[in-house]
Amino acid sequence: MKSNTLNRLKRLALASAVGLAVGVAAGPAAAQQKLKVGLMLPYTGTFAALGNAIENGFRLAVSENGGRLGGREVEYFKVDDESDPAKATDNANKLIKRDQVDVLVGTVHSGVQMGLAKAANDNNVLLIVPNAGAGAVTGPMCSTNIYRSSFSNWQPGYAMGEVVAKRGHKNVVTITWKYAAGDESVGGFKEAFEKGGGKIVKELSLPFPNVEFQALLTEIASLKPDAVYTFFAGGGAVKFVKDYDAAGLRKTIPLYGAGFLTDGTLEAQGASAEGLLTTLHYADGIDNPREKAFRAGYAKAFPSAPAPDVYAVQGYDAGQMLATAMAATKGDAKKFDVIHAELSKATIDSPRGKFTLSKSGNPVQDMYLREVKGKENRVVGIASKALSDPSRGCKL
Ligand code: BEZ
């Protein structure tokens, strides 16, 4: 081949390579790049079942969108955060720096959430929180790149404080794990309960994730309060409810809790949980077609998984919120102003019932009063209608 023909071919090859590169970086082909979603969740330890349910729910929402969000095929990256706050920054950086994800979805534990939210803010990455209720995340740390599909720890606690005061209890002991979720859940309860004329006799706690409850149960028995309010979740909730019953307290001192006490746990708690009253933004027996379709879709997609619980719903709604955001930006996960404007006016059609998002990115939602009947948390009524977290310290 003559050398000028060879040079022309080389120039053509170079031009087409450059054209391709430019096409990928700008034009419509940008929408063809995969949307990298980083799931930072607990897959081991006391919250492992919660992490799995959230992932299932999220994947279901994405697959109902044909596996694409904002026109981009979704690709998953996963990190087990082990519910360990000390590892939160390193784990977040695996997704942000190593895997270069476009969106973070996580996590469950409030202490881990603080590290994850800081990493998302420092690196300008969109974050959807599918569980952890840490008040600071939609309080002082609130930002146009952070949204929650779940609840603030304050919300179920506050709703239950109103219920317990209305039921005429005057002296209550609280018991929880000593970390942000427990403290804030008790804080919300106390705020409403004291407003309603009640008094907290003693605040008991033990370090997360300890489950040696015996000494504290003995103390409750000797304090003889009118009732007990508690926050525990996952494996710890199973053990607490069984131990409370075994200590003979269930029949004499009514136990109330944030709904995590009995959600996703009833199979293991058995008769020990029967009749317990809790408050939460999800329940069995919500009569809405969205809920029925969600349950059917979940059972079909994950036939060997346990029935969907509040965590599966929160994962599903994280997927729905991301779908809404990405549709508005045509798949650009950095357009935080557009995402904030869109999610601030959106109504999320959730299996829990429709909800909106506050300016701080936290759900404004009904809190159900639920009663354990057999293997279900049946709706008894609405404890608090369209309850909005105060989001103290949020400047948005
Ligand atoms: C939390 O740490 O925020 C949390 C964990 C499990 C259930 C609910 C809240």
Residues whose N, C-alpha, C, O or C-beta is under 5 A from the ligand:
A	BS01	BEZ	V108 H109 S110 A132 G133 A134 A181 A233 F260
